[in-house]
Amino acid sequence: MNHTAFSLVWLRNDLRVYDNQALFEACQSGLPVVALFIATPDSWQAHSMAPIKQDFIRRRVQQLGLELAALNIPLLAIEGSDYAAVPELMQQLIEAGAEALYGHNEYELRERLRDRKSSDIFARSGKACFWFDRKAVMPPGTILSKTGGIYQIFTPFKKTWLARLREVGIGCFPKPKALAETKLQLPELPLMKKGDGTSLAYAVDELLVLEQMRQFCRDKVAHYQAERDFPALQGTSSLSAYLAIGVVSAQQCISRLQLEAANDWDREKSGAAVWLSELVWRDFYHHILMAFPQLIKHKAFQKDTDGIVWPNNTKLFQAWCDGQTGYPIVDAAMRQLNQTGWMHNRLRMIVASFLVKDLHIDWRWGEQYFMSKLIDGDFAANNGGWQWAASTGTDAAPYFRIFNPVTQSERFDPDGVFIKRMLPELADVAKKQIHWPHPLPLWSDYVKPIVDHGKARLKTLELFHTVKKPQDVLDHE
């Protein structure tokens, strides 16, 4: 049977029509274009992907199918099982007429192996593969020290990153023009299943997401530096979930930021510059992941810290997971995560520090729990953040600087607005007591504190002193 030749675009964490280089280049090939998405729930489970994120992906793929159809690009949304099923599927598509494969690089080990196998199948059939690097704004390997090495500290990385941005600028790919309608004979494959609807609070229409990004850059980014650390405020962009699956790209965010905040985007400590810095952190962790793949294998960046023997009390861990520690800011944060699939960034630092340095539980337990719950879960950023908080990673907080959860609460939720929103059992507690409501009136059913912060802090120092040289001890408020 003669099949019409086509270019195949394999979509993964780039679920968008605008600024999609692989899609754009495929549409320049002169051939009809077929888009492919493969749901791999078994592999997702192996990565501890949160159910809410899986639902979000499935909903977005369905919507993307409609957006691509308007360009006369069919989307094959297929239900697979795991990455092992991908090679056979690629062979079927080659036999159906796929002349070339277009896609974006991914940085995790299993994904890179999967893509190499796919490339090999196309190569053995005499077909071309085109891989583009758009996950990071500055692809791994492009930001190097003067000696040609990988930066392991954020500040010099950022300085070089910003210099390169000023030198090369930022570019986004336009939405492809609609192609001529073509009848294609595509193989019968199992259709992707629908999700469970748990992510319905998140829009999946690309234009709506782009408008949200524009509004943030236009109306709110100026206040970002002043408001970003306060969980009771709507001070963040709320774009992390969309960045995680690629409904919007970091390049689009920076391009829009430069347009809307032309005089401020690189002015130190301006809201725009601070938000840009968060996007630079995202790149930094991608670069670290590519340079040090042992991080994928659950290894600490600072190898000596793998010698720490964590007590790992399972009852304390469960109390942390459930938001039942007796520390209001920690419990409110964990309930936000459990109920919504998202947690404010300042709270992520507080609860991570509490798990490791108050409860003395291996940071990997928390890292995995976050991935199992977060709609915006991204391995590089999640691993980097956890290792920073645990003082085991690159550019990590010194181990002797330990967040005090009560003073953090007083500073970043001073009126207890966020705490009361998430902990109804404390709704009537006075402002003076809300950060440390112990002892409570008899009528309250709020849990007693499961650990003494002062004593726990000393235990943390002992644990780190087993693998590091003692030094002056500071308490980070």
N, C-alpha and C positions, 0 to 999 in steps of 0.2 A: 504494500500500500504506500502510495506517495503522500507524504505529509508536507504541509506548508512550513517552511523554515521560519523560526522566530527567535528573538532574543529573550533570555530568561533572566528576570530580576528576582533575586532571593532576598526577601525582606525578613529582618530579625528585630533588632532594637533600633529600627529606623522607620517607624510606621508613619510615614508622612509623604505628602506629594511635593510640597515646597522644600527647597534645599535638600534634595535627595540626589546626590551625585550619581549613584548607581542607576537610578531610574532615569535621570536626565540623559546620561551617556547612552543607555540602552535605546532611548527614543531617538538618538542621533544615528543609530546603526543602519537605518534604512529598511529594517525588517519589522514586522509586527512584534509587539512586545507582550509577554505574558509575565505577570507577577506571581510569585510563589510565597506562601507562608506555611510553615509546618509547625503545628502545635505538638509539643513533645512532653506531655505531662509527667512521664516517668523520669525524664532528665530534669525537668523542673523540680520534681520532688527531691531528686538527689542533690539539687542545689538549694534545698530548703526554701523554694520560692513560695511566698505567701499566697494563700488562696485568693485574697482580694486582688493581688497583682495578676494572678492568672485570669481572673474574671475581667479585669481591666484590659488586658491584652486581647482577650477574645472579643470583647465589645468593640475595642478600637479596630481590630482587623475587619469585623463586619462592616463598620462604617467606612473604613478605607476601601473596601470592595466597591462601595457606591461611588466614592470619589474617583477611583480609577476607572470605573465603568464610564464615567462622563468623558474620559479621555480615550475611550475605546480600547482599554487595557483590561483584559480579564484577570481576575485574581483567583488563583487556585489556593484556597484556604483548606488545608489538609489536616486531618487528625492522624498523627503518628503515635508513636509510643516513646521512643527515645532516639538519641543520635545515631544508634546503630542502624536504624531503619533508613537513614538518609541516602547512603550510596545506591541502594537498589532503586529508590525513588528517582534519583538523578539519572540513572541508566534508563528508566522508563521514559523520562522526559526527553532525553537525547533521542531515543527511538521515535518519539512523537514529533521531533523536528527542532529541538533546541540546538541552535548553532553556537551560542555563546552564553556564558554565565556572567552576570554582573552582581556585585555585592560589596558590602562594606566590611572591613576588618573588625574582628572582635579580639579581645586581649586575653581572655581566660584560656587556660590550657586545653580543656576538653573541647572548647569551641574552635580553637586553632587546629587541633587534630582533626575534628570533623570537617573543617574547611579544606585542609590539605587532602583528605581522602576524596572530597568532592572535586577538587581541582584535578586530581590524578585521573578520575573517571572521565572528565571532559578531555583531558590531554590524550588519554589512550584512544579516544574516539576521534582525535584530530580536531577537537573543538577548542575555542579560546576561552580563557577566564580573565576577567578584569576585576581586580580588587582595589577599592579606594579606602582611604583612611580619613574618616570624618567623625569618629567617636570622640576624639580629643580635638580641641581647637588647633593646638600645635601637636602634630603626631609624635608619638614616642620616638626618641632618637634625634629630634630636631632642637631640643633645648639642652645644651651641653655646657659644661664648665670650660674654662679656658684651656684646661688640660685634656678636654675631650671626654670627661667622665660624666656619669649620671649624678645630678644633684640629689642629695639625700636630706637637705635642709630646705624648707620652703622659701625662706626670705630671699636667698640668692637665686633660687629657681624663678620666683616671681619677678625679680628684677630683670633677669634675662628674657623671660617670657614677655614682659611688657615692652622691652626694647624691640623684640622681634615683631610684636603686634604693630608697633609704630612703624617698623620698617616695611613689613609686607602687607599690612592692613588685613581686613577681614572680607571674605567673599562668600556670598550665598548663591545657590543655583536656583534659577526660576522654576516655576511650575511648568512641566513640559506642555507643549501644544498638543491638542487632540490629534491622534493618529487616524489614518483611514480605517474604516471598519473592515475587518477581515474575518472570514469564516475559518476557524481552526478546529482540527480534530485532536482533542486533548484526551488523555487516558482517563478512564473512570477510576477515581480514587476516593477513599473515605473522606467525607466532608468534615471539616472542623466542627466540633460540638459547641453549643452555646455555653456561656458561663452561668453562674448562679445568681448574678445580679447584685453581688455584695459591693460592687464599686460604683453603684449608680450615682453617688454624690459627685462623681467626676465626669465632666463632659468628655465626649469622644469625637466631636466634630472639630476637624483641624482648624477651621476658620475661627471658631469660638476660642480655641486655645491660643491662637495667634493674637486675637484681640485682647485676651487676658494679659498676655505678655506685653503688648503695646501699652495697655492701660497702666500696668505696673511701672514701666519705664517712664511713662509720661506723667503720671499723677502721684506715685507713691515712692519711687526710688529715692527722691530727695530726703525722705524721712527714714530711710532704711537704717542708717547708722544709729539714729536715736531710738528706734522702735524695735529693731530686729531681735533683741534679747528678752523681750517681754511677752510671755506666752498668752497673756490676756488680750493682747492687741493683735490686729490683723496687719502685722508689720513686715511679713515676708512675702515673697512673690507667689507662693503656693504652686510653683512650676515643677517641683522636684519629681513628682510622679510622671509628668509628661516628658521631662528630660530622660528619665530612667528607661522609658520604652521608645523614645525618639519621636514623639508626636511633634515636638519642637526641638531644635538643635541649639547647642550652646553658641554656635556661630550666629544664628538668628538673634539670640538674646543680646549678644555683644553688638551686632550691627544695629539693632533697634536702640540699644543703650547709647551708642555713639550719636545716633540721630536725635534722640530725645533729650540727651544730656550732653550736648556737644561741648559745653564749657567745663563740665564737671567730671566726666567719666574717668579721667586720669589725675584729678586733683586730690591729693592725699587727704584721707579721712572724710571726703564727701560721701554722701549716701551711695552715689553711683559707683565711686571707686571701691567702696567696701563691698558692694554686691558683685562687682567685677572680680574682686579678690576671691569671693566664694567660688566663682567659675574657674579661677586659676587653681584653687585647691583641688577641684574636680580633675583638672588636667594632671596635676602633680601626682595624685594617687594612681591615675592611669599609667603614667610614666614609671612609677615605682613598681607597679604590678608587672609590667612588661620586663623590667630589668631584673626583678627578683621573683621569679615564678614560684619559689618555695612558699610564698605567702598563700598561694592557692592550696598548698598542702598543710595548712593549719600551723605553719611555723611562725614563731615570733621574729620580727625583723632584727631586734637585738637578741642575738642567739643566747647570750648568757641568761636571759630571763626565762628561758625554757627550763632552767634548772630549779625554778621556784616550785615547791610542792604546795599547791593550793589545797586548803582543807575541803572545799567543795561540799558544804553542808546542803543536802538536797532540800531539806525543809526550809532553810533560809532562801534558797533559790526559788522555790515555789512561791514563797511569800512575796518575793520581789516580782516574779512574773504576774502574780495576781493583784499587785498593788495593795498589799497588806503588810507593809513594813512598819507602820507607825510614824513614818516621816512624811508629812502631808505632800510636799512638793514631789517626792519620789512616787508616792502612790497615785497622785493626780496624773503625773506623766505616764505611768504605766497603764493606767485606765484609759487615757487618751489613745495610747497605742493599741490596746486590746479592742477598744470600741470603734475606732476610726481607721486603723491601719496606717496612721501617721503620727509622728511626734515632732514637736517643735525642737529646733536644733540645740538651743540652750539646754533644754530638758534632756536631750540625748547625752550631753556631756555629764550632766548631774547624775543621771541614773546609771550611766556606765561607770563613773567613778565610785558610786555607792556600791555597786555590785562587786567590783574588784577590791576596793580599798576599805570598805566597811564590812562587807560580808565575806571577803577573801575567797571569792569564787573565780575560777579560771575565766578570763575574758572571752575565750572561745565559746563558752556556754551562752554568754550574752550576745555575742556576734551572731550565732546561729538563731537564737530566739528572735532577735530583731529581723533577720532575713525571713523568718517564718511568719512574720506579722506585717512587715512594711509594704505598702503599696509602691513606695519609691525605692525599694531595695536594690542596691547596686553593689556588687562584691567589692570593687576597689574602694569606693567611698566608705562603705560600711566597715570593711576590714581596717582601713586607714584610721577611721574615727575611733574604733574600739582600741586599736593599738596605741593611739595617741592618749586616750583616757587611761589606759592600763600602764602607761609608761614602758611599753615594750616595743614601740614602733619607731619609724623614722620621724625625726623632728618631734618626738613625743614630749609630753609634759614631764618634767623631772619627777621621779618617783616620790620624792619627799614633799612635793606640793600636792596637797590632798584637799579636794573640795569639801567644805563643811556644808552639808545639805540645808541646814537651818539658815545660815547666813546667805547662802545662795537664794533661798526662798525669800528672805527679807529684802534682798536687793532686787530681784527680778519679778517678784509678784507681791509688791509691798502691801497692797490692800487685800491680798488673798482672793482676788476676783477669780483667777484661774482655778485655784484650789477648790473654792466653793462650787465652781461650775462642775468639776469632776468628782467631788467628794460630798454628796448631799448630806452625809451624816455630820458634816462640819458646817452646815449652812448657817447655824445660829451661834457659832463660836465667835467671840469678839476678835477684832482686828489684832489686838495685842497678843492674843493666844494662838492665832491661826497657824503660825509657822512652827510652833511647838506646843500643841494643846494637851500637855500632860502636867499634872493629872487632870483628867477630864471630869466634868460633872457626871453624876451617876447615870443620867438619862442617855448619855451618848454611847453608841455602840462602836465607836472607832477603836481600832486595834492598838494595843500598847506597843511601844517601840521594841523591835526584835534585837536591837544591838545598841551598845553605847558607843557613840562616835569617837569620843576621846580615847577609850580603850582600844577600839578597832584601829584607830590611826597608829597607835604604838605597835600593834601587831603587824600592820602593813610594813612599817619600817623594819621590823625584825625579819619579815619574809624577804624583803629586798636586800637586806644586809647579808643574807646567806649567799648572794651571788654578786653583790656590788660592794665597793669600799664605802664604809660609813662616811657621811659628810654632814655639814650643817643642815639642821632640820628646819624647814619652814612649813607653815600652814597656809595654804592658798585659800583665801576667802572668796 
